[in-house]
Amino acid sequence: MKKFLKILLLFLLIGIAYFKFAIYPKFDIISGFSSKSIASHLFIAGRNQAFTEKTDNDIESMDLAKNTVNLSEKSVSTTVYGLKKRTAVFKKGLGVILLPENVQSFQTAYVPKRSLKPKNLPYPYGNLPQKDTLFQNIDYKKLAAAIDNAFTKEPEIKKTRAIVVIYKDHIIFEKYKNGFDKNAMFLGWSMTKSITSAVLGVLEKQQKITLNQMNLFKEWENDNRKNITLKNLLNMNSGLAWQEDYTKISDVTKMLFVDGDMSKTQLKKQFVGKPNESWNYSSGTTNLLSGFIRNQFNSQQAYLDFWYDEFIDKIGMHSMLIEPDFSGNYIGSSYGWATARDWGKFGLLYLHNGNWNGEQILNKSWIDFTRKPTNTSKGIYGGHFWLNTSGDFPDVPKNMYYADGYQGQFVYIFPDKDLVIVRTGLDGNKKHQNVLLKEILDAFNE
């Protein structure tokens, strides 16, 4: 009997240890993701709790989350089995901030100052209606059929929410899933990485930074990490350790749903490879770059304003909102919101080699760097943009490049076609996307 009790106790201790070290920490990820997602979709996009839980939060283990909305405080608190309570709070002008565990409030004196008055011009350079324009080289019936095919309902496997097709600066077709329209806000997820790259491009255009500069952080000045260049970071080719795995507790999930200062997560990592020889996709690198941008300014206010004054609002992306972490750094890896039309404006800036209606926002050389394949990436990645150099989209020109976000958020740029295509949704299947792009391109008579 004593032997049996000892064995039972041993198994009990093993079970407790497993729960403590393997299961319990995951509750932080679940409650952090769920509270942040519900709050952002509710207070930024205007989508209710039930809708978000059924759609955007319909991923593994999120059904364990119990979400409580506080409309008066504009917050959402979430627990898992009554444990690991996390709270996300909305602040006007900033977005939703996920609070660290055991913190229930957020106060800041800093909110970006924005110029939100649109120019008195048609889209894309303003928000006035476009002039009716028919292009003789477009089969509009074929184009409509291609886009309708992306909204397949039975069975609903493509999960498209919005498509905007922009040709020669004209929206030639746009369509939205029921419940969405041209004013609907869409979370870009990792498309926000490309926004962060553009902000760095503005700094480069203003001669405040260079791609080849080293000694990026004082924390690296006494070791070999001081030799990492800004270009290495933009290419995701720094050689620093990072695990980008959303299926378990990893560097990226701990950063997004546990860390209060996301700019520091990658900063603390050591080498596991060599710069320019070790391509490894890392959301931590992008938030490190957000911290690098912060270091270029003498004040928090100047940092917050710059992204909008010198880039986002300058090209009329007035719907865009980039959310910060608890420390006040923009989460440049993941949390940029905008309408599909405004995401299209971003694509047009790159299509036009950094020029916006006569003003050079980014150097053409920056655009060229953006779409040049990164060493050791096998031709799939450039300067915080994805590339089709290796033919991942086999029926699409290989010089097409694009911003890519979780669950199928895309801004596709076709340099030789004078074409930008925006697609948002909840499924990013590349085969489906290849068909969509091919069918759209087939509607053009060259």
N, C-alpha and C positions, 0 to 999 in steps of 0.2 A: 504493500500500500504506500509506504514511504517512497519507494522507487517511482511509483506511478505519479505521486504528487510532485516529485522533483522534475520528472519529465514534463508534466503539465505546466509547472512553473516556468521551466525553460522555454517551452513553446509560447507561453504567455509573454515572457520577456522579449522573445524574438518578435512576436507580433506587435508589442508596444514599440520596440525599436524601429520596426519597419514602418509603422504608422507615423512615428515621429520624424523619421529622416526621409522617407520616400513619399508618403501620402500627404501628411499635414502641410508641408511647404507648398504643395500644389494648390492648396486652398487660396493662398495669396494670389496666385496667377488667375484662378477662376474669379475670385471676388474683385480683383483689380481690373481685369478685362471687362467683366460684366458691368460694374458700376460706371466705369469710364465710357463704355459703349452706349449704355442706356442714356446717360446724361448728355453726351454729345449729340446723339441722334434726336433726343427730345428738345434740347435747348438751342441747338444750332440748326438742325435740319427740320425740326417741327414734326418729327415722327413719334408716335406714341409708344409707350412701354411695351404693350402687347405685340405691336407690329415688329419692333426691333428684336424682342425675344424670339419671335417666330422666324425671323429672316436673318438679319446680320449676326445675331447671337446663336444661330442654329449650328453650333460646332460642338465637338466632343467635350463632354463634362459640363457645359454651360447650363444644362438643365438642373444642376445641383445648386445653382446660385439663387438666392432669395433676394430680390431687389425691392427696395422701398424708396419711393419718390417723395421728395419734399418740395412741393411747388413754391411755397413761400420763400424758402431758402435757396431754391434752384439747385438742389443737390440730389444725389442718389447714393444710398448706402446699401451695401451688399454683404451678405454672410453666406457661409457654407455650413450647413448643420449648426447654425448659430455661432460659428467660429470665424476667425479671421475677418472681422468687419473692416471693410474699406469704404471710403467715401470719396466721391467725385463732385466737385463744386464748379458751377458756371459763373464766370466773371465777364461782364459785358466788355467787349473789345479784345478780350484775351481768348475766350473759349472755355473749355472744361479742363480743370486741373485735378489730377488724381493725387489725393493726399496720402502721405506715408501712413503706415499702420499706427493706430493710437492717436492720430491727429484728426481733428474733426472740423477745423476751420482754416480759412486761407485769407490773408490780408496782404495787399500790396498797394503801393502808391503809384505803380508804373503800369500804364496802359498805352499802347501805341497810338500816336496822333496821326490821323489819316486824312487824306484829301479824297473824298468820295464823290465829288461832283463830276459826272460823266461829261465828256466833250460833246459838243453839238454836231456830231458826225454819225453816219451810219456804222453799223457793226462792220469790222471789228474795232475801229478806232474810236467809236462811241457806242451808244446804245440805241440810236435812232433806227427805225426800220430800214432795211436795205432797199435799194432800187431793184425792181423786178428785172432779172436778167436771165435769159435762156442761152445756154451754150450749145452750139450746133453739134459739137462733138460728143455730147452726152446722150445716151439712151435713158431717158428718165423712167420709163416703165421698167427697164431692166434694173436700174438703180433702186427703185422702190421695192422690187421683188427681192433683191439682195438683202436689203435692210429688214424687210418683213421676215425673211428667213431667219434672221438673228433673234427674233422675238418669238421663236417657236413655243407654243403653249402645250401641245399634247404629244408626248410628255414634255413638261417644261424642264429641259435639260440645259438650255443655254443661259437662262436667268439674266438676260440683258435688261438693263434699266434705261439706258440712254445711248443714242448714237447721233453724233453730229458730223456731217461731212462738209468740209470747207475747201472750196476750189477757187483759186485766184481771188482770195479774200472774200468770197461769197459763200454763205451757207446755202448749199444747193439741196440739202435734204437733212432733216432732223426728225427723230421719232423718240417717244418716251413711253415707257410702260405705264399702264393705268395707275394713277396716283402720283405720278411724277410729271414735271413739266420743265420749261426753260428756266424757271426760278428755283428748281430743286437743288439742294446742296448735296454734293457727293464727296465722301471721304476718299482722298486719293491714295491712302496708305503710302506705299513706297514710291509713288510718283512724286511725293514730297521731297525725296532725295534729289530729284532733278531740279526742283525749285531751289534747294540749298546750293546746288552746283551753280545755278544762275546767279545767286546772290554773291558767291565768290567771284564769278565772272565780272560782275559789276565792280567789285573791289579791284580786280585786275585791270579793268578798263580805266579806272581812276588812278592807276599806278600805285596803289597802296599795298599790293601783294604781288608775288610772282609765283608761277607754277613750280619753279625749281628751288625756291627758298627752303632752307633747313632751319634747325633750331626752333621748332614750332612751339614748343612748350617748355617752360622752365623746369618742369618735373623730369624732363628728358635730358637736361643739359650735361649731366654727369655720366651718361652711358651712351651706347651706340644708337639708341633711338633718336638722338639728335640729328642723325644723318637721314632720317626719313624726310622726304620732300612732300610739299603740298600735292604735287602731282601723284605721288605714290598713294596718298590717302584718297584722292578723287578717283583714282583707278582701282580702288579696293586692293591694292597691291603692296601693302606696307610690310608684310611679313609678321605682323602682330597676331597673337593668339585670338581666336574668336570662334564661338559656336553659334550659328544661326539656325536654331531648331525650335520650331513652335509646338512640337508634339510633346515636349517634356520641359523640366526645369533646365534652362540653359542660359547662356550669357544674354541672349536677346530677350527672353521672357522675364528674367530677373531685372533687366534694365527697364523694360517698358512698364512692368507692373509692380516693382518693388522699390527701385532706386528713386530717390528724390532729386538727384542731380545726374541726369543721363549723360551729360558731357564728360563725366569722370569715368564711366564704366570701361570704355576702351583705353582711356588714358593710362590705366593701371596695368594693362596687359604687357607681357614680355614677348620677345621674339620666339616664333616657332619656325620661321623661315627667313628669307632675305628680301629686302625691298626690291620691287620690280621683278621678282622671280617667284612670287607666292600669292597668286590671285585667290582671294577668299572673300565672298560677299559678306558684308558686315554692316548691320544697322548701327552698331556701336561706332563705327568709323564716321558715319554721317553726323551723329550727335556730337562726336568729338570735333568735327568741323564746325558745328554750330557754336561750340565752346571757343574754337579758334576765332570765329567771326566776332564773338563777344569780346575777345581780348584786343580787338582792333579799335575799341571805343573806350572813351574815358568814363562813360556813364551807362547805366542800364537803359535809361530813356533813349539815348542815341542809338544803342543796339536795337531796341525794339522798333524804333521809327525807321531805321535804315532799310530794312527788308521791304517795307511798304513804300516809303518816299522815293527810293532810288530804283525800284524795280516793279513791285506788284501793282501799286496804284498808278505808276507811270505808264504801264501798258493797259490800264483800265480793267484789271482783274479785281474790281471793287467788291465782289462777293467773297473773295478769298479770305480765309482765316487760318492762321497757323497757330496751333495750340502750344503752350509752354509746359515745361515740367514744374515741379514744386519750387525749384531754385530760380526759375525765371528764364531759363534757356529755351528757345524754340526747339520743339522736338522735330528736327529737320528730317528725321528718318521716316516719319510715319503719319503725322497728324496735320495734313493740309486739306482744307475743305474749300470747294468752289463749285459753281454751276458748271455744267458741261460746256456751255458757251465760253466761260472764262478759262476753263482748261484748254479750250481750243485756241484762245488768244496766246497762251503760253507756247503751244505748238507753232503758231504762226511766227512768233519772235525768232524761233530757231530756223524755221523754213526760210525766213528772210535774212539769215546770217547775222542775227543780232540787231537788225535795224527795225525801228518801230515808227512807221509813218514819217520817215526822214531823219529820225534821231537814232544815232548809233548807241544802243544800250549796252551791248556786248561787242567786243572785238570779234571780227570774223575768224581770227586765229583761235579764239576761244571755242567757237562753234566747231572749227576743224579738229581741235583737240578732243572735244566732246564725242565726236563720231569716229575717232581713230581707235582701232582695237587695242585693248590693253595687253601687254605682254603676259603670256601664260593663261589668258582667259579663253583661248581657243576661238577668238574672234567674236565672242558674244557680248563683250562689255567694253564701254569707252569711259568717258569722264562723267560717271554717275548717270549715264544713259545706257540702255540696252541696244545691241546692234543685231542686224540680220546678216552679217558678213558670212557666217557659216551656213546660212540657209535654214535656220530653224522654222521659218515660214517659207516653205519651198516654192510656193506659187506667187511670191512677192519679190520685187527687186531687192537685191542684196544690199543696196545702199540705203534702204529704209532703216530708220532708227526710231527709238521710242522710249517713253517713260512707262514704267510698268509697276502696278500696285497689286497687292493681295486681293484675291477673289475676282480678278479680271478688270482692273482699272487700267486703261491704256490711252495714251496720246501717241498716235502714229504719225511720223513725219516722212513725207516722200519728196526728197529734194528735186528729183527730175520731173515730178508730176504737178508741181505747184499745189500740193494737196496735203491736208491734215485731216485725220479721222480721230474722233474721240469716241471711246466706248467705255461705259461703266456697267457694272452688274455684280453678280455674286458667283460667277464661275469663270475661271481664266483658262479653260482648256485651249491649248495652242492649236489643236486641229480645228476646233470650231472657229477660232480667230483667223486661221489661214483661209478657211472657206469664205468667211465674211469679207476679208480683204480682197481675195481673188475675185469674188463676185462683184464687189464694188468697182474694182479696176476694169473688169470686163465690160462695164457699162460705158467706159470711155472709148471712143473711136479715135485711135491715133492717126 
